[in-house]
Amino acid sequence: MPQVEASPDRYWVIGGKHLDATLQRRQWSEVFGPFCARAEAEAMQRRMDDIYAADPQVRFCVVRDADHGS
């Protein structure tokens, strides 16, 4: 059986402004990436958190791509 080389991890920063405290719906959304290193994505998340620090309804998080292997 041939060996499948693992694809490198990619990270994204996703988030936006939520319409209410349930966090179920967003007024707007943003996606940044892909980033090759988690640290790069976390740095972007901190920048976005700093920009929107005064608005508690705006949140961002770092996510990693799902496994692409079959």
C-alpha beads as a LAMMPS data file, in Angstrom:
LAMMPS data file: protein, C-alpha beads

70 atoms
69 bonds

1 atom types
1 bond types

-500.0 500.0 xlo xhi
-500.0 500.0 ylo yhi
-500.0 500.0 zlo zhi

Masses

1 110.0

Atoms # bond

1 1 1 0.000 0.000 0.000
2 1 1 1.540 3.380 -0.967
3 1 1 2.338 5.761 1.849
4 1 1 0.433 9.038 1.696
5 1 1 2.398 12.050 2.807
6 1 1 0.534 14.180 5.318
7 1 1 -0.343 17.627 4.086
8 1 1 0.981 20.514 6.179
9 1 1 -1.385 22.107 8.645
10 1 1 -3.067 25.330 7.638
11 1 1 -4.707 27.714 10.080
12 1 1 -7.433 30.291 9.624
13 1 1 -8.797 33.127 11.739
14 1 1 -12.569 33.313 11.572
15 1 1 -15.016 35.535 13.354
16 1 1 -17.335 38.456 13.147
17 1 1 -19.974 40.484 14.920
18 1 1 -22.788 38.511 16.494
19 1 1 -26.333 39.862 16.499
20 1 1 -27.027 38.873 20.110
21 1 1 -25.677 36.997 23.127
22 1 1 -26.708 33.579 21.746
23 1 1 -23.791 33.772 19.259
24 1 1 -25.921 31.887 16.735
25 1 1 -26.143 34.554 14.006
26 1 1 -23.659 37.103 12.753
27 1 1 -24.164 40.577 11.396
28 1 1 -20.901 40.215 9.458
29 1 1 -18.095 37.671 9.176
30 1 1 -14.392 37.767 8.300
31 1 1 -11.922 35.036 7.351
32 1 1 -8.134 35.523 7.321
33 1 1 -5.629 32.974 6.074
34 1 1 -4.440 30.471 5.385
35 1 1 -1.456 30.665 7.739
36 1 1 1.249 27.981 7.725
37 1 1 1.951 28.338 11.439
38 1 1 -0.508 28.499 14.315
39 1 1 1.545 31.330 15.858
40 1 1 0.926 33.490 12.762
41 1 1 -2.814 32.877 12.986
42 1 1 -2.816 33.627 16.717
43 1 1 -1.004 36.912 16.038
44 1 1 -3.739 37.878 13.551
45 1 1 -6.415 36.899 16.072
46 1 1 -4.808 39.168 18.686
47 1 1 -4.705 42.047 16.168
48 1 1 -8.403 41.621 15.409
49 1 1 -9.239 41.290 19.116
50 1 1 -7.353 44.543 19.769
51 1 1 -9.150 46.368 16.947
52 1 1 -12.590 45.319 18.213
53 1 1 -11.818 45.270 21.958
54 1 1 -14.586 47.789 22.705
55 1 1 -17.300 45.617 21.118
56 1 1 -18.126 42.466 23.149
57 1 1 -20.214 41.055 20.287
58 1 1 -17.173 40.727 17.999
59 1 1 -15.186 37.517 18.415
60 1 1 -12.453 35.745 16.488
61 1 1 -10.898 32.285 16.823
62 1 1 -8.168 30.178 15.208
63 1 1 -9.143 26.968 13.427
64 1 1 -7.045 24.292 11.731
65 1 1 -7.920 22.670 8.404
66 1 1 -9.479 19.251 8.665
67 1 1 -7.338 16.300 7.592
68 1 1 -7.148 16.120 3.793
69 1 1 -5.951 12.511 3.659
70 1 1 -8.156 9.738 2.301

Bonds

1 1 1 2
2 1 2 3
3 1 3 4
4 1 4 5
5 1 5 6
6 1 6 7
7 1 7 8
8 1 8 9
9 1 9 10
10 1 10 11
11 1 11 12
12 1 12 13
13 1 13 14
14 1 14 15
15 1 15 16
16 1 16 17
17 1 17 18
18 1 18 19
19 1 19 20
20 1 20 21
21 1 21 22
22 1 22 23
23 1 23 24
24 1 24 25
25 1 25 26
26 1 26 27
27 1 27 28
28 1 28 29
29 1 29 30
30 1 30 31
31 1 31 32
32 1 32 33
33 1 33 34
34 1 34 35
35 1 35 36
36 1 36 37
37 1 37 38
38 1 38 39
39 1 39 40
40 1 40 41
41 1 41 42
42 1 42 43
43 1 43 44
44 1 44 45
45 1 45 46
46 1 46 47
47 1 47 48
48 1 48 49
49 1 49 50
50 1 50 51
51 1 51 52
52 1 52 53
53 1 53 54
54 1 54 55
55 1 55 56
56 1 56 57
57 1 57 58
58 1 58 59
59 1 59 60
60 1 60 61
61 1 61 62
62 1 62 63
63 1 63 64
64 1 64 65
65 1 65 66
66 1 66 67
67 1 67 68
68 1 68 69
69 1 69 70
